[in-house]
Amino acid sequence: MVDTRTCAIHGKSRASRYLEQDAAGRYICMNGYECKAAGSGAGNDLRVQCTLHGKLRSLDCLEDDGTGRLVCGPDRRCKTAGQPMADGDRDRGGGGGGGDNG
């Protein structure tokens, strides 16, 4: 049986050998073994707030900014700003804000 975990960035179920823990203890895809697309698991329908603009976005529109926060990618920028999260909410990955997907 293969040990699997879910990539915290893409929401895709992956064999553990292709994942590594980041500084926050989350499992993310390793360099050279990046997820090719959002998974079919919980992350696929998950909408998360962009910490830069406060918009709820699909995971495939967001990327880790290197500090564990999810922000819109350079080619998937939010079109209009929502309500940005307060610093305390960012640490929890909180919701709020609103609107459609960009």
Secondary structure by P-SEA (a helix, b strand, c coil): cccccccccccccccccccccccccbbbbccccccccccccccccbbbbcccccbbbcccccccccccccccccccccccccccccaaaaaacccccccccc
